[in-house]
Amino acid sequence: MNFLKQFFEFTRPGNNNISGQCKLCGKLYADKLKSTGNFHKHLKRKHTKQYEESKFSDSIPPKTDTNDYSENLTSNVIKINQVMLEELIVKSPKWKPASARHFTKTLLPSLLNDVQDKIKNLLDNVDHLCITVDVWTDRRGRSFVGVTGHFLDLEYVPQALLLDFLRLKGPHTGENIQNITIQILDNMKIKGKVYRIITDNASSMIKAYKFGLSVTDVDYTIQDDNKQQQDDDYDGLSEWLLVDWCENNNDLFDKGDDPAKRLSCFAHSLQLTIRDGLKYTPYLSKSLSKCIKLARRSHKSTKVADILDDIGKTINKSNMTRWSSEYLLIKSIIGLGRKSIDEITDVIDDNGVKFSNDDFVILQEAVQILEPFAEITSRIQSESVVTASLVVPSVVHIIDHLKNIKPNISFLKKMCLQLEQATNERFSGIVKRLSQQIVYKDDPFSDPIYFVCTVLDPEFKLFWLIQMNYTPILESQMKQHLIQMILNECEKSIDISFDNLESSLSSSTLITNSHTTQSVDASILKKRKLFQYDERFNSSFGSTITPINEINVYINDPIRSRFSLYWENSDLCGLKGIVKRAFSVQATSAPIERVFSQAGIIMSPRRTSMSEEVFKSLVFLRVNQNMI
C-alpha cells in the first residue's frame, strides 16, 4: 500500500472499500474486494516505465552502464524491452516487428541449417572423433536421443558439439537406439571417423551398437532416468542410473582392424563403486538414516529454517540417484557443529534424529573416506579440459587412498574393504594392468587407451607411478608395458601413413620408367655421414624421427605445461598424431548429460506446449551457440 501511495490518492468510503485517483492520469479506481490488484494493473498497463522504475529501482542499472547485467530475470526482461523501445521503435521507425510464426517457421529453420552446415564443414577436416550417446525424456513423456561429438582442434584444445537431438519413438530397446544413432552418423557422414563410443552402463545402451559392438542378450529392466525429474521440480542437473555393468568381450566393429569400441562412463562406474561400498555398513547406515530424516524434517519446519538462517548455513537434500548428494548431506550436517545440531533436534523433538558422539565420529570418517571420490567425480566431468588421461591416475589415487586410510578408521573398516573390492571389480582392466596381470577383453576398462592418454598428458607422464610403490624391477617393467602400448598406437598410424604413401606412389607418373625410378631411389637413399646418428635428419623417408625416439624425447622432457600448450608447440609429429586420435576420447558421458540439462531448461513447465521441431531446434542451437 505504501508503494501505491506515490501514484494514487486513496480514500475510504463508508463501506470500507478502497478507492483512489491516479496522480499521473487522474483516472479513478475502486476495489470492492479490499485488495490493490486493480491499482497495480493500471500502473502496469498505462504507466509501465514509471511503475518499473519505482518497483525495480534496485535492479535497473544506470543508462550509461551497459555491461552491468543482473542475474534477475525481471531485470533482464526490462533491459531487453528498453533496448527494443529505444533502438528499434524510436530510432528505426521503418522497422516492422516479426510474428512468432515468422520466427518459428522461417528464421529458426534458416539459422538451424546454417549451423548444421558449419558443423559438417568442420567435421570434414576431422579424422577421428569420439561420441557420447544417451536417451532423455521430457516433461510430456517424449523421448529423444542425443549424440555429442568430440575432437581436438588445430591448437589441441578439446572441442565438443551436439551432432543431433532426435525423437525416439517406441520402446528404448537397443535396436531402436542403434537405428537412430546410425541415422545421425550417416546424416553427418562421420560413421567411419568414430573412434570410441561412450555411454552409461544401461543394458539397452550396451546392446544398441550392433554395427560396432556384439554383446550378450541379457536384458535388465531399468527405471527411466527422467521419472524422478518429472515428479520433482527440475533443478537443471541430470541424474545417473544405478544399474549393474554388463559387457561382453566381443565389443568390436564388424569391419576393420581398429574398430570403434564402446567404453563405459567412468563417472557412472565410479558411482556404482561407491554404492557397492555403502552396502551392508551397519554403523554408517544408522547414522546416514538420521541425516536423511533430519534433512526431511528440517525442510518442513519454520523454526529450523530460522535457526539455519541465524547461523548462515543449510542442510543438503539426499538424492538416491546421485551418491554425491549423500556425501554433501553428511558434510553439511558436520559443518553445522554439535551445538547447532542439538538445537535443531531439540526443536524437532524426535529421538530418531538425535545424534550421539559415535554418530559424529562415523560421519566424519565417512567424509574422510569419500572425499577423494567426490573430488574425482567433479574433475572427471570437466568441460574444457581433456578427461581420458584422468582415469588411470584417479583409480591409482583411490587404491592408494583406501590403503592408507584403513589403519586410521575405527568404525568404517568394512566400508573401506567393500570399496576396495568394488574398485577392483568395476575397474578390473585398469587394476590388472597395474598389477601386471593378464587382462581379458571382458574386463571393465580393459582398453589400453586410458593408459596411453595418461602417459601422453604432460601433467602425468609417468609421475603417477610413484603412488603404486613398485619395486625398481616392477616399475621398470611397468614403464616398458606403458611404452609398448604407445608403440602399438604408433604402429596403427604408421600402417595408415604407409597405405597413403603407397597409393600416392602408385598413382604418380614419377615411376613410369626405369630411368626415373633410379633417379627417385637416388634422391631417397641419402649417404649417411660418418658417426652421424641423428635419425631426425637421416631417415629413409625424410626428416622424421622413429616412434621409440619420440617417446624417449617426450618422457625425458622436463617441461610440464598445460596439455594444449605443450602439444601445440611440440615437434614430435608422430606422437602428435596419436594425441589427436586418443584424446578425442571422453572419460564420461557428462557432455550428453549437459545437453539434457539445457533441454530441461528450455522445456520449462510453462513451455510444455512447444512443438517438437521448435524444441529440437532450440536445444541444438542452444548447445552449439558458439557456432552461430
Order of alpha helices (4+ residues) and beta strands (2+ residues): beta-beta-beta-alpha-alpha-alpha-alpha-beta-beta-beta-alpha-beta-alpha-alpha-beta-alpha-alpha-alpha-alpha-alpha-alpha-alpha-alpha-alpha-alpha-alpha-alpha-alpha-alpha-alpha-alpha-alpha
